[in-house]
Amino acid sequence: MLTAMAVSTLGGITATAMTKKAAASRSSNSTKSRLIKIDAKPAPIAIDTAKTAVIVVDMENDFGSKDGMFDLAGIDISMIQKAVGPTARVLAAARNANIKIVYLKMGFHPDLSDLGAPDSVSRMRHLQRMHVGKTVQAPDGSATRILIRDTWGTDIVPQLKPQAEDVVMYKTRFSGFYQTDLDNVLKKLGIKHLIFTGCTTSVCVDSTIRDAMFRDYQPVLLADCTGEPIGNGLSRSNHEATLLTIEVLLGWVSSSDEFIKALGAA
C-alpha cells in the first residue's frame, strides 16, 4: 500500500491552489452551458460541455515513445502511437469549446516509497518486468529513470503537451482515482461527463473508467484515442473486449470524429 497520498501537480500549481481556481472556473463556466449529443454505443449521449472534462490517461513517453519503458521491455507501442493523432484533434476541439482537460500520469517518487509493500503485486510486477526506477538514456542522451516523476519518461508525449490551464496529476496505481485528488478536483469544477482518451485500454483506462462509473460520473471512451498492447495479436483483442465491457456495463463508446462533430454541430 502507499505510504502517503500521491502528490498532485495541477497545471503547475498545487492542489490547494487548484481548489480556489476550480471554484472560480466553475462559476465562469456556468454561463457557457451548451448541450451536445454524441453518437455512441449503446446509444447517443447528451452532455453539457460546461460539465465535461477530457481525461488523458498515461500518454507519457514511458508508454508511448521509442526508448520509453514499454519500448525497452520489447512491448509493441504502435497502437498507442496510432492514438496520438486522434487525441490531439480531440484536445484541440475541446480547448476551442472551453472544455477542461485533465492529464493523468503514472509516476513514482525517486525512492519508490509509493510503489507498494515489498510483497505487493504493484511493486513486484513493476520491478521484475518493467524495471521501474532503473536509470536509462533518454533520446537526447541525458540520463532518466523509468517511470519516476519529473523525468523524460513521465513527460506527456510532445504532440499532446499540456497547456497552462490544464490539470496535470500523478497517480501510482492503474486507476486515476486511487489516492489522488481527481474526484475532488472534478467535483469542484462541477464535472459530470468524462471523455476518456489514453493508454492502455484494458488496464489504466479501464480501471479509471470503472472508478468513474462507481462515483456516478458518465464516462465516454473514444475508441480510436486509446490503445492496448496486451492481446493485440489475438483474434479478439483485449482492446476490443474492453470496448464491449464499457459499452454494455460501464458507460459509452464513441470516436474522435463523433465527438468533434458533436461539438461543431452544437
C-alpha positions in Angstrom: 0.0 0.0 0.0 1.1 3.6 -0.4 3.0 5.2 2.5 1.5 8.5 1.7 -1.1 10.0 -0.6 0.1 10.7 -4.1 1.0 14.4 -4.5 -0.6 16.0 -7.5 0.7 18.8 -9.7 -2.2 20.6 -11.3 -1.2 22.6 -14.3 2.0 23.7 -12.5 0.2 24.7 -9.2 -0.6 22.8 -6.0 -3.8 21.0 -5.3 -4.7 23.6 -2.6 -4.3 26.4 -5.1 -6.3 24.5 -7.6 -9.3 24.3 -5.2 -9.7 28.1 -5.4 -9.1 28.2 -9.1 -11.6 25.4 -9.6 -14.4 27.3 -7.9 -13.7 30.3 -10.0 -13.6 28.3 -13.1 -16.9 26.6 -12.3 -18.5 29.9 -11.8 -17.2 31.3 -15.1 -18.1 28.1 -17.0 -21.7 28.2 -15.7 -22.6 30.9 -18.2 -21.2 28.7 -21.1 -23.5 25.7 -20.7 -24.0 24.0 -24.1 -25.8 20.7 -24.7 -24.4 18.4 -27.4 -25.3 14.9 -28.5 -22.5 12.4 -29.2 -23.3 9.4 -31.4 -22.1 6.5 -29.3 -22.8 2.9 -28.2 -25.0 1.6 -26.8 -26.9 4.8 -27.6 -26.2 8.5 -28.2 -25.5 10.5 -25.1 -26.3 14.2 -24.4 -23.7 16.1 -22.4 -23.3 19.6 -21.2 -19.9 21.0 -22.2 -19.7 23.1 -19.1 -19.9 19.9 -17.0 -17.5 17.9 -19.2 -13.8 17.1 -18.9 -11.5 15.3 -21.3 -9.3 12.8 -19.4 -5.9 11.9 -20.9 -4.6 8.7 -19.3 -0.9 8.0 -19.2 0.0 9.3 -22.7 3.6 9.7 -21.5 7.0 8.8 -23.0 7.4 5.6 -20.9 4.3 4.2 -22.5 4.1 5.7 -26.0 7.6 6.7 -27.1 10.6 5.0 -28.5 13.2 4.3 -25.8 10.4 4.5 -23.1 9.6 1.8 -20.6 7.3 -0.2 -22.9 9.6 0.0 -25.9 12.7 -1.0 -23.8 10.7 -4.0 -22.5 10.0 -5.1 -26.1 6.3 -4.2 -26.0 4.7 -3.1 -29.2 3.7 0.5 -28.8 2.3 1.1 -32.4 -1.3 1.1 -31.3 -0.6 3.7 -28.6 1.3 5.9 -31.1 -1.7 5.5 -33.5 -3.9 7.0 -30.9 -1.9 10.2 -30.6 -3.2 11.9 -33.8 -6.9 11.5 -33.0 -6.3 12.5 -29.4 -4.5 15.7 -30.5 -7.5 16.6 -32.6 -9.9 16.0 -29.7 -7.8 18.2 -27.3 -7.8 21.0 -29.9 -11.6 20.8 -30.3 -12.1 20.6 -26.5 -9.9 23.6 -25.9 -11.8 25.6 -28.5 -15.0 24.7 -26.7 -13.6 25.7 -23.3 -13.8 22.1 -22.1 -11.5 21.3 -19.2 -8.6 18.8 -19.9 -7.1 16.6 -17.2 -3.9 14.7 -17.7 -3.2 11.6 -15.5 0.4 10.4 -15.4 1.8 7.2 -13.8 4.9 8.1 -11.9 6.6 7.2 -8.7 8.8 9.0 -6.1 12.6 8.5 -6.7 12.8 6.4 -3.5 9.9 4.2 -4.8 8.2 4.6 -1.4 4.8 4.8 -3.2 5.4 1.7 -5.3 3.8 -0.6 -2.7 4.7 -3.0 0.0 7.7 -5.4 -0.6 5.3 -8.3 -1.4 2.7 -6.3 -3.2 1.7 -7.1 -6.8 2.3 -3.5 -7.8 5.9 -3.5 -6.6 6.8 -7.0 -7.9 5.3 -6.5 -11.4 6.8 -3.0 -11.9 10.3 -4.0 -10.7 10.5 -7.5 -12.2 9.4 -6.8 -15.8 9.3 -3.0 -16.2 12.4 -2.2 -14.1 10.8 0.9 -12.6 13.5 3.2 -11.2 16.3 2.0 -13.4 18.5 4.6 -14.9 18.4 4.6 -18.7 19.3 7.0 -21.5 16.6 9.4 -22.9 16.6 10.1 -26.7 18.6 13.3 -26.2 21.4 11.4 -24.5 20.6 12.5 -20.9 20.0 10.2 -18.0 16.5 9.4 -17.0 14.8 6.9 -14.7 12.0 4.6 -15.7 8.5 5.8 -14.5 10.0 8.2 -12.0 8.2 11.6 -11.5 9.5 14.7 -13.3 11.8 12.8 -15.7 11.6 12.4 -19.5 9.8 9.1 -19.1 6.8 10.6 -17.3 6.6 13.7 -19.6 3.5 13.7 -21.8 4.4 12.8 -25.4 5.3 16.1 -27.3 2.2 16.0 -29.6 -0.1 16.1 -26.6 1.8 18.6 -24.4 -0.4 20.1 -21.6 -1.1 23.8 -21.6 -1.0 26.1 -18.7 -4.8 25.9 -18.0 -4.8 22.1 -18.0 -4.8 19.9 -14.9 -1.9 17.5 -14.6 -2.0 14.9 -11.9 0.3 12.0 -10.9 -1.1 8.6 -10.0 0.6 5.5 -8.6 -1.9 2.8 -9.5 -3.9 1.9 -12.6 -6.9 3.9 -11.6 -6.6 7.7 -11.7 -9.0 7.9 -8.7 -6.8 5.8 -6.3 -5.3 8.0 -3.6 -5.3 11.1 -5.8 -7.3 14.4 -5.8 -9.0 13.6 -9.1 -12.5 13.1 -7.6 -12.2 16.3 -5.5 -11.0 18.4 -8.4 -13.7 17.1 -10.8 -16.4 17.8 -8.2 -15.1 21.3 -7.5 -15.2 22.0 -11.3 -18.8 20.8 -11.4 -17.9 17.9 -13.8 -20.3 15.1 -14.6 -19.3 13.9 -18.1 -15.8 12.4 -18.7 -14.4 11.9 -22.2 -11.7 9.3 -22.0 -8.5 9.0 -24.1 -5.2 7.4 -23.4 -3.5 4.1 -22.6 -3.7 1.3 -22.1 -7.3 0.5 -22.9 -7.8 -2.6 -20.7 -5.6 -1.5 -17.8 -5.3 2.1 -16.7 -8.1 3.5 -18.9 -10.5 0.7 -17.9 -9.6 1.0 -14.2 -10.2 4.7 -14.2 -13.5 4.3 -16.1 -14.7 1.7 -13.6 -13.9 4.0 -10.7 -15.6 6.9 -12.5 -18.8 4.9 -13.0 -18.7 3.8 -9.4 -18.7 7.5 -8.5 -21.7 8.3 -10.8 -19.7 10.1 -13.5 -20.8 9.4 -17.1 -17.7 8.0 -18.9 -17.4 8.1 -22.7 -14.4 6.3 -24.2 -13.2 7.5 -27.6 -12.1 4.2 -29.1 -9.6 5.5 -31.6 -7.9 7.6 -28.9 -6.7 4.6 -26.9 -4.6 1.5 -27.4 -3.7 -1.8 -25.7 -0.7 -4.0 -26.4 -1.9 -6.9 -24.3 -3.6 -9.4 -26.5 -3.1 -7.3 -29.6 -2.3 -10.4 -31.8 -5.3 -12.4 -30.6 -8.4 -13.0 -32.8 -10.3 -10.8 -30.4 -8.0 -8.4 -28.6 -8.1 -7.1 -25.0 -8.8 -3.7 -26.5 -12.0 -4.9 -28.2 -13.1 -6.8 -25.1 -12.7 -3.7 -23.0 -14.7 -1.6 -25.5 -17.6 -4.2 -25.3 -17.5 -4.2 -21.5 -17.7 -0.4 -21.3 -20.4 -0.3 -23.9 -22.5 -2.9 -22.1 -21.9 -2.0 -18.4 -19.7 0.9 -17.7 -20.5 3.8 -20.0 -20.4 4.7 -23.6 -18.0 4.1 -26.5 -17.6 6.6 -29.3 -14.8 8.1 -31.5 -12.8 11.2 -32.0 -14.8 12.1 -35.2 -18.1 11.8 -33.5 -17.0 13.9 -30.5 -15.6 16.6 -32.7 -18.6 16.5 -35.0 -20.9 16.9 -32.0 -19.0 20.0 -30.8 -19.2 21.5 -34.3 -22.9 20.8 -34.6 -24.0 22.4 -31.4 
